[in-house]
Each structure stands twice: as structure tokens, then as C-alpha cells.
Amino acid sequence: MGKKIAIIATDFLEQFIKDMITELDMGFQYHIFTYEKFEDIKDIYKKIGPEYDGILASGSFPAHMIHLYYPEEKRPIGCFNTDDTAMYRLLLKLLQQNRKLDFRRVYADIMELFGGNLTAFVEGRETMPDLTILSNETFTLERMQKLEEEQYEKHLNLWKEGKTDLSITRFSSIVKRLKEQGVNVYFPYPGQQYVQNVCERLLSDIEKRELEERQPCVIVVRLLGQENSVSYLRELDSNYIRLESMMMEMFGNGITEFSLHRYHYGMEILATKKDVLKITENLSRDGLFAELKKRKTGWNFCIGYGFGAGIAQARLNALNACHEAELKKNTSYVVTEKEELIGPLGAEATETFMVDNQSYRDIKSKLSPITVSKVMSALEASAEKEITAQELAFRLGVTKRSANRFLSTLEREEILKVAYKKRTTSRGRPESVFVRKEK
């Protein structure tokens, strides 16, 4: 199914955009939301429903205003401006109409507004100003709202005073008004190739965002207590059954795709990055933690969120995050796909640091630092601080042969040792159980 794009443009450009998109035939659906002045954009945006995948604005200024009005908007926003080619094409047309055209008597706001000079541009000594990124400090909402009217007045006054023979404006919203006042005004329409490039970039950004939102996330919720306590062990299974019921209720109300599993290290929820960012309010607050606290279960628990390129990486990162949360007691942490540890969530002083640069940086091994970090994190995340090759393979998402190689290497380097052997199946050899060797 094709993407759906909301286009924000002036009514002056509406037909031009329709003709251009029809000619390009890029396969996306669209609807044009028109405005007369910049001040309309705030309300125009409110008409753009969640069914739209991205937004295309007719200029950097409208796009910038959306960012300023609605900083929480996460959908990709693209824009097409007046580029060098569009200006040269317009100037060539004007010269064909009047070979004696004096560029000193032409006011081009796109050049003058940024301290440029049209004559220098025509002679190749200057280029068009780069409007790709507009500074929030320089282009505030207050200035943006005044800019449009200021330029209208300037074009009009220069014309009335006889200082210009014609005007060129990038503000499509003032073209009709200037023409009504008799001003000889022109608008440099962007070319087909330029508009196509902008649309392709926007569609690519939409696809990238959708892929990121579908990125897997694993959440591990672990109930804490005195693990050698008879009462803790007796109630553990029933508490996890209660926890599973709560998770089904909480996630079922707002998330359509998720799964729950109980493992020895806690309750695991498999979801998507999009849903987890929603639960955690973009990693600023843990809604899941708050909801469990509100139910007054009396439990002590920790939560770890893990993002990853695949489920295996997400699971390991969730275990790392949960382990960190367990050390801090009754809190939650996140480990991202970039191995960044973020947390505790909801705290005033949330920290962010790289997992690989912390606990295991003193370990010297033939294995890569990140492999050492993952092996040691998986071991430390286990309940008894011990691990077999089979368990390591499951947590890292690697083959048992690779897991055996990792553990054997660290054993030879006297970082790990075999504590004992245990039989996990009725057939085959018993497996070695590895623990960290004391210094």
C-alpha cells in the first residue's frame, strides 16, 4: 500500500503541486492542506490526522514553524525550496523578455533576506542561501510570524517608490496580494528533478522510521526478594502468575502485538520500539513501573528494557538493563541498540553511558571487548551468577559452538572457571557450569 503524505502549501501553489505530483507518478497518496498566511499553519496542522505517514511543506519556513509549534511531532517532514536552478531558470526567462533588465532594480527577498546580492548571484559570485536547517534561536516563532508581512510591505513599498522594476519572492503566500496591488512579481517554481529528490528523500525517511518503530524490544520484569527465603520461593510462582495477568491487562489495553514468556530470570515481554517509546514517554518516564506501583502489590521488582537489531540483542540488552536496575533496587533502566545504558527512568538525573566502557573494561582477552561485555553481562544477569554454554547461546542468540568457544577462551585466560557440571537432559554429557574466577 502506498504511503500517504500531507502537503502543506498556499492556494497559489496548489495546482502547481497537483500537476507536478501527477507528472512524477511516485505512487504515494496525498492531500493538500492550503493556507493563506503563516499564522494559519498552527491550525492547519491540527487537521492532519494520524493516517498520514509524513508531511511535505512548500518551503523551509512552514516546515520550521511546524517543528516550533509541535516539537513532539515525530513523523518525517520534508520541504521544497527555491534552489539555484529555479532562480537561474526564472532569470533566463526574464532576460528573454527584456534584454536590458537591470538586476540592480530587482528585489529578490530570498537573496536580500540573508544578506546576499542578486547581481552577485547572476555573476556567479554567490549561491543561494542554505535553508536546509533553520536555527530555533534566530528563526523564532515571533520572527517567523512577522517575516511574511515585513517582506510583503518591503516589496510593495519599493514598487510604489519606483525603486524596482520587478520583484522575485520565495513567499508564495504574498504573491496574490502583491499582484492585486499592481506589483510586477514573480515566483521561482522548483523544477521537476528537485521536487522528485525531495519526495524520494521524504519517502525514504518514512520507511526508515517505520523500520525503526518495528525494531524489536524486550522488557524483562524481575521480582526481587531473599532468594534463599522459603516464603519467597513458595510465593514466587503465584506472584509471577499474578504479574502475567497484570501484564496481559496493561499491554492488552494499548498494544496490539506483544507476547509474554516466563523464564528463570523473570517475566519477558516482547514488543516493538514504537510501543516501548510510548510506554516510557520517549525514555523519560516508565509508565509500566508506575502502573505496577499503583497496584500496591507489595512486591520489590526491577525492569529492564532492551532494544536491538534482532531479538537476541534486544534480550541481552534487556537483561543488562534489568541487572543494573536490580543493583539500584526498585527502578528501571534501558539499554539501546547502540549499547547505551539509560536510567534510572523517571529520575531527575537520568544518566546515559556506554555499557562496554564500564564493568568489564579491565578484562584483557583475545575476544573483542563487546563480546566479553555480553558474555559477562549474561553471566551476571543469571540468578546464581553462573551459566552454561547452552544458556549463553540462548541469551546471545548464537550457536552453542560459539558459546562454548567464548567460555573456553575466558576459562583459559583465567577469567572464568568451571564450578561444577550438571545434566540438563536425560541423554548426552553433563554441561559445565561457569562462574567468574575470583581475583
GIPE-V944778 format. One record per helix or strand of 2 or more residues. SS is the DSSP state (A for helix, B for strand). FROM is the first residue (numbers start at 1). LEN is the number of residues. Records with the same first field share a line. If there is no record, write none. Layout:
SS: FROM-LEN / FROM-LEN
//
This chain:
B: 4-7 / 29-7 / 54-4 / 77-3 / 106-3 / 166-4 / 185-3 / 216-9 / 259-5 / 266-7 / 300-8 / 332-4 / 340-4 / 351-4 / 416-7 / 431-6
A: 11-14 / 38-9 / 60-10 / 84-14 / 103-3 / 109-4 / 118-5 / 141-20 / 172-9 / 192-22 / 230-25 / 273-7 / 287-8 / 311-18 / 355-3 / 369-13 / 389-8 / 400-13
//
